[in-house]
């Protein structure tokens, strides 16, 4: 079944919602305006239940089908938060909040799920229950974990859960998905190097932390090149080096490094942390310095379930005509917390030839709305047939 005609009719209205959200972006858990907007729309649609405050500012809507012989409950999730980026699109509906913009398309994700909610509330052509999940704080705040810890899956007795993300660089409305590990675990580290500062003219009287940091940045790359199985995935990136000294003639006593380790398996995740700590301590000791290491476990690996992935791919094919196998992605996604609690699948929908996500010129393609909404509707009508 192709794109549903109802969503072509609703496109101007859904686009208006999307642009309203785009104009008023909010960070992390401060999605108060967006959450209120979602709540209002769900109530207007006639959802059977609308609950706010799940995962701090998350919103959950419930739509019951015309029958419930199956007793099944399907969750559909969209994220609502924006990013701390200055928008550079020049759009008429560009962000009104300086330094905050929807640079990852969460405005589109929210609008598409609202569109599907309106349709499903009108038709209710399914047997079972739909739980609409509008999540805050995907961008580093672990809002998915917060919603799960608030009892999302158990309170609404969700059996399966599905998520969707736009994908720049792929044709608008095309789909791609893969089973098993899909998005990477994203762990971060901070390394504080402590040496002995002094005058740049007398380096022999110092323990130069800049030299230590330089050796350490290169040595950490041996985790990938010499410790990890080359057939597995791991990326180690030092993304920041800061010295306490801003002078030309001062050797600093303290240098601070930050970075990430991204992996797609527990084996590599454990190895990455272990070797980072061993190498940092060893390099510092070699030069007579000291390393204080803080390691933060971020989002876990996001893994799609086999059965639900095959089903989602078949639905995408029925809507768009095909569904490709997606590549592995070394970015993180906190839908992983929901997939750790329930079987489900996460799919990518093409956003066309646009700037990449997290870029100041990025914009969600409104042309993808009917396809995305149709996918959500078909997930429910095919998975919960009357």
PyMOL commands that set and color helices and strands:
alter all, ss='L'
color gray80, all
select helices_A, chain A and resi 5-23+32-45+106-123+143-149+152-155+203-205+209-220+222-227+266-286+306-320+336-341+366-383
alter helices_A, ss='H'
color red, helices_A
select strands_A, chain A and resi 49-54+58-64+73-79+129-135+160-167+175-177+180-183+185-194+198-199+234-243+250-251+254-263+290-296+302-304+324-325+343-350
alter strands_A, ss='S'
color yellow, strands_A
deselect
rebuild
show_as cartoon
